Amino acid sequence: MQVITPIAAQKTLSIVPRYENADACIFRDDQTNTEQTFAIVSFTELDYYWELVIDVDVDLIENHWYDMFLFDGAVMTFYDKVFVTSQNLDTFSVNNYPNNTSQYIPNVTQNTYITYE
């Protein structure tokens, strides 16, 4: 899963593709089922993964999930889910959204138990 901001700008993603080439990047909105094609700026192999830089030229919709596809011609080389948020990506957490407040409550125990003989 990738997490990106909704602002139109170049986005850098770390991925592990099936194949070493890609010439098209398509985002499909899960809620509206509309597709947008973005230009691939660079596709660089690093130690154990690839760095993909795409030019997102439109504002994406906040709090939406997108399916991201990379294609090399007609062959799909990569698929992933992308979540769009304006929350600081360094401190991103699903617990920080107002509709998730009190939804994820940790189970706190003293870890005590009784043994019977």
Secondary structure by P-SEA (a helix, b strand, c coil): cbbbbccccbbbbbbbcccccccbbbbbcccccbbbbbbbccccccccbbbbbbbbcccccccbbbbbbbbccccccbbbbbbbbcccccccccccccccccccccccccccccccc
